[in-house]
Amino acid sequence: MSNSRLLSLALAVFTASPLIAQTSAVPIPLKVFDASYVDKSANACTDFFAFANGAWIKTDTIPAAFSSSGVTKDMTDRNELVVRSVLDDAMNSRATAAPGSTQAKLGNYYASCMDSARAERDGVTPIASELRQISAVTSRAALVREIGSLHKMGISAAFRLYPDADPKDAAHYIAWVFQGGLGMPDRDYYLKTDPASDSLRKKYSAHVARALALSGESTAQSAADADRIMALETELAKASMTRVAMRDPNALYHKTSAASLATIAPAIDWPGYYKTVGLTSATPFLNVAQPDYMKRVSALIQTKPLEDWRAYLRYRVVSAASPWLSSDFAKEDFAYNSLYSGAKAMLPRWKRCLRVTDRQLGEALGQAYVAKTFSPQAKAEAKQVIDDIRSSFHDRLLKLTWMSDSTRNFALAKLASMNEKVGYPDKWRDYSNLHIADGPFAPNVFSANAFEFNRVVNRPGKTVDKTEWGMTVPTVNAYYDATLNEMLFPAGALAPQTFDA
């Protein structure tokens, strides 16, 4: 674990100011540059980072609920106070909002997450029906259908299927079939033989047993199931590609016909799987990112006892739901995941609820957020700054002496075609097909996952939607998408200390 904050004296050209929104806890303006962070004993010409940040690094501490500290965390903390006020407004006004409206769904979703008393009363009940459905799996065909059902719920099991741009035909979507479904963060945790990895495997197995015991299994049964799960996941890990191997994009591109996929993984009833996940459009080709992995999954579906698969699927559901069930589940989930994050305390409930709402109802929240914080004028001014930088970059490309004329022409063409998205989308997402119940939160999480899955599952073969945002509006970050050649700057990042309208 290490602190990280990139500060530069150049940031002093900006002026810090409070955010526009009136919040329940008023954000404290951050200093854009604090001279006390400077280590004057460092030579700026030799190590500017040490000069600009040295004193801060020596004195800063990472808060218990976080795994890092820095300017991004400070900006996010301040911004989340604004987002919290937006969600509080939605929650408090949900009774008067138009029934079925996006605003009502946003308020109900956040309210069901914040209802900790109900979570404590309900215990494992919110996922009991799904656990019963898994217990009823008595055939290989039913197993594949259940894997598909979990995929719709946003739960990775055995493998993953999702539509994305075709890397070699960026104008169209293709269905990706990808490795997935491990409980530990990476395949290497299962396979390395050093003492630290061995210790983590033991801790993982003990965690799985405790989580299953919380769901109602006896101590003996949960321990036996944990062993089954570890054995199955280890087989999946052995077939998984390493992160290093996956750095090569060509190694992940295997355009395959639907008929050929059926020969690669014959034990999977693909027509039945497609029907379960709702993939109804013709999908003549898929990108099978890891064919050898899918061969192994097929073999395991054919040969591993169904009892092992049922245990594995039960844990996948319990693990996915645990953060949103009663505190005994949530604490067990946090204790295990903290082994990797380094965090020593759980975030307050409002932050956890805020972040899952942002992930799952991002544009519903974004629409309410910009109405309160980011005016069309601010968007126009931010875009002008970005356009000025593009213009300057264009001028610099013309004068680069090391670049050949042919390369320069390619660079200028790429710059001219680069798309930019600033502030917020021109058109907001339609949430009319999203169902949010006035009840326990975990089913609402799975319902939101299913809404998103249904929204995109039949995209393969269709033209890529270049208006879609890959980051939510309140996010304190930005990105460049190489496949689409676009840059995106959300409203959450266009605030002091990076931009002041």
N, C-alpha and C positions, 0 to 999 in steps of 0.2 A: 504494500500500500504506500502511495506517495502523494504528497500534495502537488497540485499543479495549477499554476496561474500564470498566464502569459500577459504581462503588462509592458507597455512601452510608453516612453515619454511622449510619443506622438499622440497618444490618447488625450493629452491635455488640450488639444484643439477643440474638444467637445465640452459642453457645459451640462453638468448634471442638473436634473430637475425632477420633481415628483411626477408620477404618472397622473394621467387626467382623471382616472376613475376615483369616485368616492367609495372607499372600502370600509368594511367593518373594523379592520385594523389598518390604519393609514400607512402605506409603504414609506419607509424612511429613505430619503434620497441617498444614493451611493456616491461616494467620491469617485470621480472618473479617474483621477490620479492622486495618490497620496504620497507625498514626498518622504514620509516616514518608512515607506517600503524600500527605499533606495539604500543600498550598501555602498557607501562612499569609499570604503576600503578596496572595493573591486575596481579593476581597470575596465572601463566601459568599452575601450577599443579592443580589448582582448576577450572579454566575456560580458557582453551587454546584458544577457539574461541575469547573471549574478548581480550585476550593478543595479538593474531595475527592480529585481525581486528579492535580493539576498536578505534584507532585513525582515521582509514579510515571511519568507520561508523559515527563518530562525524562530519566529514567534507564533506563527499560526498553528492551530490545532484542528484536526478533523472532528466535526461533531459526531457524537455517538451513533446517530441514525444514518450517517452518510459514509460512503467509501472514498470520497475525495473532497477536496476543498478548493475554492478558487472563484474567480470572477463570474464564471458561468453559473455556479451554484448560488452566488449572491444575487445575481440577476433573476435566476429562476425562483428563488425564495420570495423576492419582492414581487415578481409577476404573479406568483401563486396566490398572494393576498388579493390581488385584483380578480383573478379567476375565481377565487373563493367567494367573493362578493357577488359575482355574476351567478354562480351556482346557488348561493343562498337566496338570491332574488327569485331564481327559477323555482327553487324548492318551496319558498314561502308563497308564491303566487300560483302554484300548480292547480289549486282548487278553482281559481277564477280564470285560468287559461282555457282557451277553446278546447273542448274534448278532442283527443286525437291529434292535437297540434304538436309541432316539433317542440315548442316551448314546454308544453305539458309533459311530453315524454322525457325531455331533459330534466325537468324538476322531479318527476317520479323516479327516474333512474338514480339520481343523486340521493334522493330521500331514502330509497330502499337500501342504498349502501350505508347511509349514515345511521340506520336503525339498528344500533348495536344490541339493544334490548331484545329485539326479535331474533337476531342471530343467536343470542345466548339461549333463548327458549327453544329454538328449532333444532339445534344440534346438527345431526346428519340428515334430518328429514328432507331438506331441499334437494338432495341428490339420491334419495332412497329409491325412487322409481327407476332411475338410470342404473343403479346397482342391481336392482331386481332384473332388469332387462339383460344385463351382462350375465347374471346367474342362469338365465334361460337359454344361453348359447349352448346348443348341443350338437352342432354340425359345423363343418368347415364353411359351408355356404353362409350360415348364420353368423359365423365369426367374421367373415368378410363384410357382411352387411353392418355388423356392429362397428367395425373399424370405420366404415364410411359414415355411420351415424355420428361417431366421435369427431371425425374430420369436419362435419358440418357444424359441430358445436365449438370448433376452434381448438380441439384437443389433438395434438400430434400423437399418433399411434402407428407403429410399424413403419410407416412412410408418410409422405406428404404429397398432396396434389394441389397446385394453385396455378392460375393463369398469370402470365407476365409477358412482356415484350419478347419477341423472338430475337436473340442477339444477332442473328444473321439475316433478319428481315424486320428491322425495328419498327416498321409501319404496322405490323400485325401482332396480335397476341398468339401465344402458343401455350398449351397446357404443359406445365413442368411436373414431372414425377421425381421426387427428391427424397434422399435418405432422411430419417427422423425417428422420433419416438424414444430416445434415450432419456433416462431420468437424471443422469449426471450430465454436466455441461458439455462434455466432449468425449469422444471415443477413447482418447488416450488415458482418461482416468480409469477405464476398465482394464487396460492392457499393460500399463507400465508396472514394473516390478519393484520400484523403489519403496522404502518404508513409508514415505508420505502418501503415496498413492494407495498403498495397502491399507493405511489408516483411514483414508477417505472412503474406500470401498466398505470397510466395516461400519463406518458411521452412516453411510448411505443405507446399507442393509438394515441397520438398527432403526433408522428413521422410517423406512418403508414399513417395517413391522409395527412401529408405534402408530403410524398414520392409519394403517389398516385396522389396528385394534380400536382406535378411536371411532372407526366407521362401524364397529359392531362385531368384528371377528374376535374369537377367543385368542388368548396369548399364544397357545400352541399353533393354532391355525395361521395367525398372522406371521409368526416366525417361519413356518414352513412356506408360506406364500412369498415371503421376502426372499427366501433362497431360490424359489422358482423364478421370480422376477429377475434376480441378479443373473442367474444362469441364462435366461432368455435374452436379456439386454446385452450380456457379454457376447453372445453369438451375433447380435445385431452390430455391436461395436467392431467385432473382428472384420465384418464385411464393409464397414463404413470407410469412406475415403478420409485421409488426414486433412487437416486444414492447409498444410503446405501444398498437398496435391491439388486441392481445390482452388489454389491461387491461379492455376492455368485455366482460363475460360474455355479453351478448346477441350480440356479434359472433362468438362461438364456439359458438353454439347453433343447429344446423340439423337438426332431427329429420327424418330421411329414411327412406323405406321401402327395403327391400333392393332392390326392383325399380328405384327411382329412382337408387340408388347405381350400379347397373349402367349406367344411361344417363349419369351424371356421369363415370364412369371405365370406358368400355366395353372398353378394351384389357386390363383386368384380369379374369381368369377368376375371378370371385368364388366360385362354388361350389367350384372347385378349391382356391382359397385357404382357404376355410372348412374344407374337408376336411383340408388340410395342417396347419392350426393346431389342429384338433380341436374346432372350434365346431360341435357337433352339435345343440344345442337350437334350436328355432325362434326366429329373430331378425327379427321383422317390421319393426323400426325400429332405426336407428343414429343417433348424433349425428355427422354429418360436420362437424367443427369448422371446416375450411377447404375448402369445395367447390372454389374456384378452384385451390387447390393440388393437389387430387386430379385435377382435369381435366388439369393440366399433367403430373402423374406418369403418367397414362394415355397422354398423347401421347408422352412420352419413352420409355415402355415399347414403344410401337408403332414409333417412328421411330429411336431411338438404336441404333447398331450393338450387337449382342450382345457384341462384344469389349469395348466400353466398359463395359457392365453387368457383365461377368465381372470386369474389373479393379476396378470399384467394390466388388463383393461380396467379392472377395479381400481388399481392404484393410479392409473392415468387420470381417471375421473376424480378420485379423492384429491390427488395432487393439484389438479387444475382448480378445484373448488375451494381448497383449504383456506386461502387468504380471505374468503368471503363467508366462511361458516363461523361457528362459535369460536371463542378465544382460544380454546384448547387446540383446535385445528390450526388457527392462524399462528399461534406461538410455536407450534411444532414445525410448521412450514418455514417460519422466519428463522428459527434456530438452525435448521439444516442449511438453508440458502446463505446464511451469514458466514458459513464456512468458506464461501467463495467471494462474497462481496466485501467482507471485512467490517460491515456495519455491526454495531454492538447494541443497538436499540431500534425498535420499530418506529417508523414514522407515525405521527399522530393520525388518527383515523381520517380526519378531513383531508389530509394530504394524500393518503392512499386512495380515498374515494374520488378526489379530484383527478388524480392521475389516470385511474381506470376509466373515468368518464371521458377524459380527453382522448384516451386511446380508442375508445369504442364509439363515442358519439362526437367525434372531433369537430365535424362541421356544424352540428347543432350548437355545440358550445362555442365554436368560432364565430358563428353568426351573432350570438348574444354578446360575445366578448368585444367584437369590433364596434358594435352599436354603442358600447359604453366607453371604448378606449381609443379607437383608431378611426379617425374621420376620413372621408374621401380626399380631403385636402392633404392630410398627412400621407396618404397613399401616393398622391400625385407628386408631393415633394420628395418622398423617398425614391420614387421612380426616376425623378429628374437627377438626383445624385448618382444613381446607378447608371443612367444613360450617359452622364458626363464622364464617368469612369470608363465606360465602353468606348466613348469617343476618344479619350486619351489613349487607351490601349490600342485602338486602331491607328492613331498617329504614331505610336511607338513601333508598331509592327512595320510601318513604312520605312523606318529609319534604322532598323536592326542590320548591322553590317555583317553579322555572322550567318544570317539566314539567306538561303538561296532564293531566287525569284520564284521558282516552282513551289517551294515550301511556303513562301510568303503568300502566294495566291491561295493555297489550300487553307492557310491560317485565316486569311481575310474572309474567305467564303464561309468558313466555320463560324467565325465571329458574327458575320452578317446573318447567318441562319439560326444563331443561338436564341432560344426563347427565354423569357424571364417572367417570373410570377412574383408579384410584389404585394405584400400586405394580406390580401384575402382573395378568394376566388370571385370571379365575375358572376358565377351562378352557384347557388348553394345546393347541397345534396337533398334529395327528396327522401324523407324518412317515413312516408305514409305506410310502407309495408313492415315497419318495425313495430313489434309488439312488446310493450313494457307493462308488466303486471304490478299491481299494488300488493306486493307480497315479499317473500324472501329474495335476497339479492342474487345469489348464485344462479338461479334460473334466468334472471334478467341478463347476467353476463353471457350465458350460453345463447340466449335469444339474440343478443346484439351480435355475437359472433356469427350466428346462423344468418342474420340479416346481411352481414357483409359478405359471407360466403355465397349466398344466393344472388347477391348483387353482381358478382364477378364471375361465377362459375362457368357461365356460358359464353365467355368472351373469346375462347380460342378460335382463331381464324378471322376474327373481326379486326377492324382498324383500331389501332391504339388511340385511346382518348387522351389527347395532348392537353386538354383543359384540366385534367385531374391532378390533384395535389397529393404528393407523397409524404407530407408532413402537416401536422395540424396547425391551425392559425395561431394559437397561443404559445407555440413552442419557441423557446429561446435557443434558436439554432438556425441553420440554413444549409442548403446542399446544392451540389452540381450533379446532374444525372447525365452520365456519359452516353448512355444508350439513346436518350431523347435529346441530348445536347441542350439542356436547359438549366437555369439557375433559379432557385426559389428562396425568397426572403419573407418569412412569416411576420405578421404584425408583432408577435411576441418578442422577436429579435430586434424589431425596429423601435427600440426604446432606449433611453439612457441606460447604460453608457455607450451604446453603439450608434444611436441615431436620436436626434432631438428635432422634432418637427418645428 
